Amino acid sequence: MPKQDFSHVEHWVFDLDNTLYPPSARLFDQIEVRMTQYVMDALGVDRDRADHLRATYWAQYGTTLAGLMREHDVDPTPYLTHVHEIDLSHLEQDAELKAMISGLPGRKIVYTNGSRPYAERVLEARGLGGSFDAVYGIEHAGFSPKPERAAFERVFDTGGVDPTKGAMFEDDQRNLSAPHDMGMKTVHVAEDPHDADHIHYHTVALNTFLQKLT
């Protein structure tokens, strides 16, 4: 049973995008458009080439930004500012989710491959502001992205997270491999289940799973 499996957890780590809000919000539709435009401007390529690089770098490096930094020495700070300047007005506040997260025993942390300012905007739009003890973005991992283990280690060290007493909630199954190997309970939050040894549980919606822990 999930409740028994999580009885030891004192550190609850949540991804942001498509985890703390539903994929139906389609924020990445907006972000990907801005990513492609940034690649076009930064590298001087056409839209088709920029869109190809955006997707290829995400698949190869974990984030488009990581590929741009490693292959083209792109400055991460203006990139992160640009791609996250999106409309959040359609996000719905979720009082039920806020109550369930607030009721979890121990520390609650957000860790995203986006930036902390963007994460804080999303949390406010979802009515989740003040629910977490800390919010960490990719800048806190030295711009190294999940799924790299070194990125998790850096953020967890900063946040005082003991992985053996932790749980990780993520929509991207790749980003659960390192936490699993570090001793965390892993929950894949996605519409389609992914069968892999590094995934302990799967849920379509975070609210549904957290209800089982109360």
ABEGO torsion letter per residue (X at the ends): XAAAAAAABABBBBBABGAABBAAAGAAAAAAAAAAAAAAAAAGBBAAAAAAAAAAAAAAAGBAAAAAAAAAGBBAAAAAAAAABBBAAABBBBAAAAAAAAABBEBBBBBBABBAAAAAAAAAAAGABGABABBBBAAAAGGBBOABAAAAAAAAAAAGBBAAABBBBBABAAAAAAAAAAGBBBBBBBABBBBBAABABBBABAAAAAAAAX
